[in-house]
Amino acid sequence: MTILNDALDDLDRLPGSMQERILGVVERLERWPQVSGVKALTAQWRGHSRIRTGDYRVVFKLYPDRIVVVRVAHRKEVYE
């Protein structure tokens, strides 16, 4: 599992309780493919997937040997 610096910056800007929830979701991703609630993205985000927790989204990309977390943000801002 890799979390890009941009995603870490996104995470740092969130309230502490939401950071804990997001990190719990990221831990769930480590059990791929036994993860529910994942949706494949389209258009400019084609090739990426997302998982949600409340109003926040964790956008990630799957590779054969790892998962890379690209973005963590509120649903209104995440795809910008």
A tleap script that builds the chain and sets N, CA, C and O, in Angstrom:
source leaprc.protein.ff14SB
mol = sequence {
  NMET THR ILE LEU ASN ASP ALA LEU ASP ASP
  LEU ASP ARG LEU PRO GLY SER MET GLN GLU
  ARG ILE LEU GLY VAL VAL GLU ARG LEU GLU
  ARG TRP PRO GLN VAL SER GLY VAL LYS ALA
  LEU THR ALA GLN TRP ARG GLY HIE SER ARG
  ILE ARG THR GLY ASP TYR ARG VAL VAL PHE
  LYS LEU TYR PRO ASP ARG ILE VAL VAL VAL
  ARG VAL ALA HIE ARG LYS GLU VAL TYR CGLU
}
set mol.1.N position { 0.848 -1.174 0.000 }
set mol.1.CA position { 0.000 0.000 0.000 }
set mol.1.C position { 0.888 1.231 0.000 }
set mol.1.O position { 1.828 1.342 0.788 }
set mol.2.N position { 0.573 2.148 -0.897 }
set mol.2.CA position { 1.287 3.405 -0.992 }
set mol.2.C position { 0.275 4.546 -0.899 }
set mol.2.O position { -0.785 4.488 -1.522 }
set mol.3.N position { 0.593 5.560 -0.138 }
set mol.3.CA position { -0.249 6.756 -0.059 }
set mol.3.C position { 0.591 7.919 -0.580 }
set mol.3.O position { 1.622 8.266 -0.004 }
set mol.4.N position { 0.130 8.513 -1.683 }
set mol.4.CA position { 0.873 9.621 -2.282 }
set mol.4.C position { 0.887 10.832 -1.352 }
set mol.4.O position { 0.003 10.991 -0.510 }
set mol.5.N position { 1.892 11.677 -1.514 }
set mol.5.CA position { 2.032 12.871 -0.673 }
set mol.5.C position { 0.803 13.771 -0.751 }
set mol.5.O position { 0.397 14.343 0.261 }
set mol.6.N position { 0.200 13.907 -1.942 }
set mol.6.CA position { -1.002 14.729 -2.079 }
set mol.6.C position { -2.136 14.174 -1.214 }
set mol.6.O position { -2.872 14.937 -0.587 }
set mol.7.N position { -2.275 12.868 -1.181 }
set mol.7.CA position { -3.311 12.244 -0.361 }
set mol.7.C position { -3.008 12.430 1.124 }
set mol.7.O position { -3.924 12.634 1.920 }
set mol.8.N position { -1.734 12.362 1.501 }
set mol.8.CA position { -1.364 12.610 2.902 }
set mol.8.C position { -1.667 14.053 3.292 }
set mol.8.O position { -2.117 14.316 4.407 }
set mol.9.N position { -1.419 14.991 2.370 }
set mol.9.CA position { -1.746 16.396 2.622 }
set mol.9.C position { -3.255 16.565 2.797 }
set mol.9.O position { -3.710 17.277 3.692 }
set mol.10.N position { -4.030 15.897 1.927 }
set mol.10.CA position { -5.491 15.927 2.055 }
set mol.10.C position { -5.906 15.418 3.429 }
set mol.10.O position { -6.752 16.017 4.093 }
set mol.11.N position { -5.315 14.330 3.843 }
set mol.11.CA position { -5.652 13.700 5.119 }
set mol.11.C position { -5.307 14.611 6.296 }
set mol.11.O position { -6.069 14.699 7.259 }
set mol.12.N position { -4.177 15.278 6.219 }
set mol.12.CA position { -3.750 16.177 7.296 }
set mol.12.C position { -4.719 17.341 7.509 }
set mol.12.O position { -4.814 17.870 8.616 }
set mol.13.N position { -5.431 17.739 6.469 }
set mol.13.CA position { -6.356 18.868 6.569 }
set mol.13.C position { -7.705 18.486 7.197 }
set mol.13.O position { -8.516 19.359 7.504 }
set mol.14.N position { -7.939 17.199 7.383 }
set mol.14.CA position { -9.229 16.737 7.922 }
set mol.14.C position { -9.217 16.740 9.445 }
set mol.14.O position { -8.155 16.662 10.062 }
set mol.15.N position { -10.409 16.831 10.055 }
set mol.15.CA position { -10.485 16.714 11.517 }
set mol.15.C position { -9.978 15.347 11.978 }
set mol.15.O position { -10.045 14.368 11.235 }
set mol.16.N position { -9.469 15.293 13.212 }
set mol.16.CA position { -8.865 14.069 13.736 }
set mol.16.C position { -9.767 12.853 13.685 }
set mol.16.O position { -9.306 11.764 13.343 }
set mol.17.N position { -11.048 13.009 14.016 }
set mol.17.CA position { -11.957 11.850 14.002 }
set mol.17.C position { -12.148 11.324 12.579 }
set mol.17.O position { -12.256 10.114 12.379 }
set mol.18.N position { -12.192 12.212 11.597 }
set mol.18.CA position { -12.339 11.773 10.209 }
set mol.18.C position { -11.053 11.121 9.718 }
set mol.18.O position { -11.103 10.174 8.933 }
set mol.19.N position { -9.904 11.615 10.169 }
set mol.19.CA position { -8.637 10.988 9.800 }
set mol.19.C position { -8.626 9.531 10.246 }
set mol.19.O position { -8.185 8.658 9.498 }
set mol.20.N position { -9.103 9.263 11.445 }
set mol.20.CA position { -9.141 7.892 11.958 }
set mol.20.C position { -10.050 7.022 11.109 }
set mol.20.O position { -9.702 5.884 10.795 }
set mol.21.N position { -11.225 7.548 10.729 }
set mol.21.CA position { -12.143 6.781 9.883 }
set mol.21.C position { -11.514 6.465 8.535 }
set mol.21.O position { -11.618 5.342 8.041 }
set mol.22.N position { -10.860 7.463 7.939 }
set mol.22.CA position { -10.226 7.281 6.629 }
set mol.22.C position { -9.112 6.238 6.734 }
set mol.22.O position { -9.001 5.367 5.871 }
set mol.23.N position { -8.298 6.318 7.767 }
set mol.23.CA position { -7.220 5.336 7.928 }
set mol.23.C position { -7.786 3.934 8.109 }
set mol.23.O position { -7.167 2.963 7.673 }
set mol.24.N position { -8.951 3.808 8.743 }
set mol.24.CA position { -9.616 2.517 8.851 }
set mol.24.C position { -10.017 1.979 7.489 }
set mol.24.O position { -9.897 0.782 7.229 }
set mol.25.N position { -10.493 2.860 6.620 }
set mol.25.CA position { -10.862 2.463 5.254 }
set mol.25.C position { -9.619 2.030 4.486 }
set mol.25.O position { -9.653 1.037 3.759 }
set mol.26.N position { -8.527 2.767 4.641 }
set mol.26.CA position { -7.283 2.414 3.954 }
set mol.26.C position { -6.791 1.044 4.423 }
set mol.26.O position { -6.297 0.255 3.617 }
set mol.27.N position { -6.920 0.763 5.702 }
set mol.27.CA position { -6.541 -0.564 6.210 }
set mol.27.C position { -7.400 -1.654 5.583 }
set mol.27.O position { -6.908 -2.739 5.273 }
set mol.28.N position { -8.691 -1.362 5.396 }
set mol.28.CA position { -9.569 -2.339 4.728 }
set mol.28.C position { -9.085 -2.635 3.313 }
set mol.28.O position { -9.176 -3.772 2.850 }
set mol.29.N position { -8.572 -1.620 2.625 }
set mol.29.CA position { -8.094 -1.812 1.255 }
set mol.29.C position { -6.931 -2.798 1.186 }
set mol.29.O position { -6.712 -3.429 0.152 }
set mol.30.N position { -6.193 -2.931 2.272 }
set mol.30.CA position { -5.075 -3.863 2.280 }
set mol.30.C position { -5.544 -5.314 2.154 }
set mol.30.O position { -4.746 -6.197 1.842 }
set mol.31.N position { -6.817 -5.559 2.391 }
set mol.31.CA position { -7.371 -6.914 2.254 }
set mol.31.C position { -7.986 -7.133 0.871 }
set mol.31.O position { -8.821 -8.020 0.694 }
set mol.32.N position { -7.577 -6.332 -0.095 }
set mol.32.CA position { -8.104 -6.442 -1.450 }
set mol.32.C position { -7.954 -7.862 -1.957 }
set mol.32.O position { -6.887 -8.427 -1.719 }
set mol.33.N position { -8.875 -8.488 -2.611 }
set mol.33.CA position { -10.124 -7.978 -3.180 }
set mol.33.C position { -11.347 -8.200 -2.287 }
set mol.33.O position { -12.470 -8.014 -2.754 }
set mol.34.N position { -11.174 -8.584 -1.039 }
set mol.34.CA position { -12.305 -8.823 -0.149 }
set mol.34.C position { -12.788 -7.525 0.491 }
set mol.34.O position { -12.968 -7.457 1.707 }
set mol.35.N position { -12.995 -6.502 -0.326 }
set mol.35.CA position { -13.420 -5.197 0.156 }
set mol.35.C position { -14.741 -4.849 -0.516 }
set mol.35.O position { -14.860 -4.936 -1.739 }
set mol.36.N position { -15.724 -4.459 0.268 }
set mol.36.CA position { -17.003 -4.070 -0.314 }
set mol.36.C position { -17.105 -2.555 -0.391 }
set mol.36.O position { -16.389 -1.839 0.309 }
set mol.37.N position { -17.995 -2.074 -1.245 }
set mol.37.CA position { -18.236 -0.642 -1.354 }
set mol.37.C position { -17.310 0.088 -2.299 }
set mol.37.O position { -17.280 1.318 -2.296 }
set mol.38.N position { -16.560 -0.627 -3.102 }
set mol.38.CA position { -15.626 -0.004 -4.046 }
set mol.38.C position { -16.345 0.223 -5.369 }
set mol.38.O position { -17.074 -0.645 -5.846 }
set mol.39.N position { -16.135 1.382 -5.949 }
set mol.39.CA position { -16.741 1.717 -7.234 }
set mol.39.C position { -15.650 2.150 -8.204 }
set mol.39.O position { -14.795 2.969 -7.869 }
set mol.40.N position { -15.690 1.590 -9.411 }
set mol.40.CA position { -14.757 2.000 -10.459 }
set mol.40.C position { -15.175 3.372 -10.978 }
set mol.40.O position { -16.366 3.640 -11.137 }
set mol.41.N position { -14.210 4.235 -11.242 }
set mol.41.CA position { -14.492 5.584 -11.726 }
set mol.41.C position { -14.367 5.646 -13.240 }
set mol.41.O position { -13.768 4.769 -13.863 }
set mol.42.N position { -14.937 6.686 -13.819 }
set mol.42.CA position { -14.942 6.836 -15.275 }
set mol.42.C position { -14.386 8.212 -15.659 }
set mol.42.O position { -13.915 8.972 -14.813 }
set mol.43.N position { -14.454 8.499 -16.936 }
set mol.43.CA position { -14.010 9.772 -17.523 }
set mol.43.C position { -12.543 10.035 -17.174 }
set mol.43.O position { -11.705 9.156 -17.372 }
set mol.44.N position { -12.219 11.214 -16.665 }
set mol.44.CA position { -10.824 11.562 -16.402 }
set mol.44.C position { -10.214 10.703 -15.313 }
set mol.44.O position { -8.990 10.642 -15.198 }
set mol.45.N position { -11.036 10.034 -14.507 }
set mol.45.CA position { -10.552 9.170 -13.434 }
set mol.45.C position { -10.573 7.699 -13.834 }
set mol.45.O position { -10.432 6.831 -12.973 }
set mol.46.N position { -10.743 7.402 -15.106 }
set mol.46.CA position { -10.765 6.014 -15.579 }
set mol.46.C position { -9.488 5.299 -15.123 }
set mol.46.O position { -8.386 5.840 -15.219 }
set mol.47.N position { -9.663 4.085 -14.630 }
set mol.47.CA position { -8.531 3.320 -14.130 }
set mol.47.C position { -8.374 3.432 -12.623 }
set mol.47.O position { -7.602 2.689 -12.016 }
set mol.48.N position { -9.107 4.363 -12.018 }
set mol.48.CA position { -9.087 4.547 -10.573 }
set mol.48.C position { -10.387 3.998 -9.984 }
set mol.48.O position { -11.366 3.779 -10.697 }
set mol.49.N position { -10.375 3.788 -8.701 }
set mol.49.CA position { -11.567 3.365 -7.974 }
set mol.49.C position { -11.711 4.249 -6.752 }
set mol.49.O position { -10.794 4.980 -6.378 }
set mol.50.N position { -12.892 4.165 -6.132 }
set mol.50.CA position { -13.093 4.928 -4.917 }
set mol.50.C position { -13.850 4.084 -3.908 }
set mol.50.O position { -14.607 3.178 -4.256 }
set mol.51.N position { -13.621 4.412 -2.659 }
set mol.51.CA position { -14.383 3.845 -1.564 }
set mol.51.C position { -14.788 5.022 -0.696 }
set mol.51.O position { -14.024 5.976 -0.548 }
set mol.52.N position { -15.963 4.966 -0.128 }
set mol.52.CA position { -16.431 6.121 0.627 }
set mol.52.C position { -16.577 5.809 2.104 }
set mol.52.O position { -16.754 4.660 2.510 }
set mol.53.N position { -16.497 6.861 2.886 }
set mol.53.CA position { -16.811 6.804 4.301 }
set mol.53.C position { -17.493 8.122 4.636 }
set mol.53.O position { -16.856 9.175 4.642 }
set mol.54.N position { -18.775 8.059 4.910 }
set mol.54.CA position { -19.547 9.277 5.122 }
set mol.54.C position { -19.533 10.119 3.870 }
set mol.54.O position { -19.799 9.617 2.779 }
set mol.55.N position { -19.226 11.398 4.013 }
set mol.55.CA position { -19.178 12.305 2.868 }
set mol.55.C position { -17.795 12.394 2.239 }
set mol.55.O position { -17.563 13.241 1.376 }
set mol.56.N position { -16.882 11.540 2.655 }
set mol.56.CA position { -15.510 11.579 2.158 }
set mol.56.C position { -15.231 10.390 1.248 }
set mol.56.O position { -15.830 9.323 1.387 }
set mol.57.N position { -14.317 10.597 0.321 }
set mol.57.CA position { -13.949 9.565 -0.645 }
set mol.57.C position { -12.446 9.338 -0.601 }
set mol.57.O position { -11.660 10.271 -0.437 }
set mol.58.N position { -12.069 8.077 -0.751 }
set mol.58.CA position { -10.668 7.691 -0.892 }
set mol.58.C position { -10.533 7.179 -2.321 }
set mol.58.O position { -11.114 6.151 -2.671 }
set mol.59.N position { -9.775 7.886 -3.141 }
set mol.59.CA position { -9.568 7.498 -4.537 }
set mol.59.C position { -8.229 6.775 -4.610 }
set mol.59.O position { -7.218 7.250 -4.091 }
set mol.60.N position { -8.244 5.610 -5.267 }
set mol.60.CA position { -7.028 4.810 -5.338 }
set mol.60.C position { -6.922 4.133 -6.695 }
set mol.60.O position { -7.893 4.044 -7.446 }
set mol.61.N position { -5.732 3.663 -6.985 }
set mol.61.CA position { -5.468 2.937 -8.231 }
set mol.61.C position { -4.903 1.574 -7.878 }
set mol.61.O position { -4.021 1.447 -7.029 }
set mol.62.N position { -5.423 0.570 -8.538 }
set mol.62.CA position { -4.979 -0.802 -8.317 }
set mol.62.C position { -3.892 -1.178 -9.311 }
set mol.62.O position { -4.028 -0.949 -10.512 }
set mol.63.N position { -2.833 -1.748 -8.809 }
set mol.63.CA position { -1.770 -2.306 -9.626 }
set mol.63.C position { -1.655 -3.781 -9.260 }
set mol.63.O position { -2.137 -4.184 -8.201 }
set mol.64.N position { -1.039 -4.586 -10.094 }
set mol.64.CA position { -0.927 -6.010 -9.765 }
set mol.64.C position { -0.235 -6.286 -8.429 }
set mol.64.O position { -0.549 -7.266 -7.753 }
set mol.65.N position { 0.700 -5.424 -8.057 }
set mol.65.CA position { 1.485 -5.689 -6.846 }
set mol.65.C position { 1.220 -4.727 -5.691 }
set mol.65.O position { 1.799 -4.886 -4.616 }
set mol.66.N position { 0.342 -3.716 -5.896 }
set mol.66.CA position { 0.095 -2.758 -4.811 }
set mol.66.C position { -1.148 -1.920 -5.097 }
set mol.66.O position { -1.705 -1.947 -6.194 }
set mol.67.N position { -1.560 -1.181 -4.078 }
set mol.67.CA position { -2.635 -0.204 -4.185 }
set mol.67.C position { -2.031 1.156 -3.856 }
set mol.67.O position { -1.284 1.300 -2.888 }
set mol.68.N position { -2.366 2.150 -4.674 }
set mol.68.CA position { -1.849 3.499 -4.459 }
set mol.68.C position { -3.023 4.430 -4.175 }
set mol.68.O position { -3.904 4.599 -5.018 }
set mol.69.N position { -3.035 5.034 -2.982 }
set mol.69.CA position { -4.058 6.013 -2.617 }
set mol.69.C position { -3.641 7.352 -3.210 }
set mol.69.O position { -2.566 7.873 -2.915 }
set mol.70.N position { -4.521 7.902 -4.057 }
set mol.70.CA position { -4.206 9.101 -4.819 }
set mol.70.C position { -4.792 10.354 -4.179 }
set mol.70.O position { -4.159 11.410 -4.187 }
set mol.71.N position { -5.985 10.242 -3.630 }
set mol.71.CA position { -6.713 11.424 -3.156 }
set mol.71.C position { -7.605 11.052 -1.992 }
set mol.71.O position { -8.141 9.945 -1.954 }
set mol.72.N position { -7.774 11.955 -1.046 }
set mol.72.CA position { -8.704 11.819 0.071 }
set mol.72.C position { -9.372 13.175 0.229 }
set mol.72.O position { -8.705 14.162 0.541 }
set mol.73.N position { -10.693 13.236 0.016 }
set mol.73.CA position { -11.358 14.542 0.100 }
set mol.73.C position { -12.864 14.375 0.252 }
set mol.73.O position { -13.405 13.279 0.108 }
set mol.74.N position { -13.526 15.490 0.548 }
set mol.74.CA position { -14.971 15.539 0.631 }
set mol.74.C position { -15.554 15.244 -0.745 }
set mol.74.O position { -14.932 15.545 -1.763 }
set mol.75.N position { -16.729 14.664 -0.776 }
set mol.75.CA position { -17.332 14.248 -2.048 }
set mol.75.C position { -17.528 15.401 -3.029 }
set mol.75.O position { -17.526 15.182 -4.241 }
set mol.76.N position { -17.695 16.612 -2.531 }
set mol.76.CA position { -17.887 17.768 -3.416 }
set mol.76.C position { -16.587 18.228 -4.064 }
set mol.76.O position { -16.614 18.925 -5.078 }
set mol.77.N position { -15.454 17.849 -3.489 }
set mol.77.CA position { -14.163 18.342 -3.967 }
set mol.77.C position { -13.256 17.279 -4.557 }
set mol.77.O position { -12.287 17.604 -5.244 }
set mol.78.N position { -13.552 16.030 -4.302 }
set mol.78.CA position { -12.588 14.970 -4.580 }
set mol.78.C position { -12.239 14.816 -6.055 }
set mol.78.O position { -11.101 14.479 -6.380 }
set mol.79.N position { -13.191 15.056 -6.954 }
set mol.79.CA position { -12.938 14.792 -8.375 }
set mol.79.C position { -12.472 16.025 -9.137 }
set mol.79.O position { -12.353 15.978 -10.362 }
set mol.80.N position { -12.210 17.115 -8.450 }
set mol.80.CA position { -11.756 18.350 -9.102 }
set mol.80.C position { -10.310 18.267 -9.499 }
set mol.80.O position { -9.768 19.219 -10.060 }
savepdb mol mol.pdb
quit
